[in-house]
Amino acid sequence: MRIMYVCEEEEIEIGRKRAPGKCPSCGGKVEAVDIKARGIFCYLFPLCFTIKTKYFCTLCSKRLILNSQIHDL
């Protein structure tokens, strides 16, 4: 078990690429965005770095969640 107190999380975009599939809402193209997140402990020093991939629709800008990511929440 891990308990972490993070005061701020800074996210920096690393890159974008086209992902397979289409948006279920509008039928637009899906774009995968790689993000480097850095947790900062009480505005003093960085704790950890994590790289996440988030998916967005290029037409409606809606954030999309994969079925495999639903079980991780």
HELIX and SHEET records of a PDB file:
HELIX    1   1 ASN A   67  ILE A   70  1                                   4    
SHEET    1   A 4 GLU A   8  LYS A  22  0                                        
SHEET    2   A 4 LYS A  29  PHE A  41 -1                                        
SHEET    3   A 4 PHE A  45  CYS A  57 -1                                        
SHEET    4   A 4 ARG A  63  LEU A  64 -1                                        
END                                                                             
